[in-house]
Amino acid sequence: MPWPLFAKAFGWLAATDEDGDTPILVVWHPRLRRHFTGSDAWRRAVRASIHAPQPDPADADRKEGQS
């Protein structure tokens, strides 16, 4: 799969962290507070973009009280 192509379509960007001996790929989104590192970073970024977010637990408690 062309994961980098799909991730870039969702707005994800890439950078390298070259502080250590080997550079580390960092895939991040400028509007989200998420970033991924490692060999499967592109795939994880795409999966985060296409999956619905988990409901906020505090919001679920509030909805139960309204019923």
C-alpha angles and dihedrals in degrees: 000000000000093000095167091055093050093045093050089052088058091050101261118149133201132226135165126232104214099175094108134050094277123038115246122215113232119191113195141167119226095216099038128065092230132107134169132203135190137047095311096045095114093050092048091050091053092047091050089052097051099041121083114246119257114257117259109255092220090054091051091054091051092051091051090055092054094057 
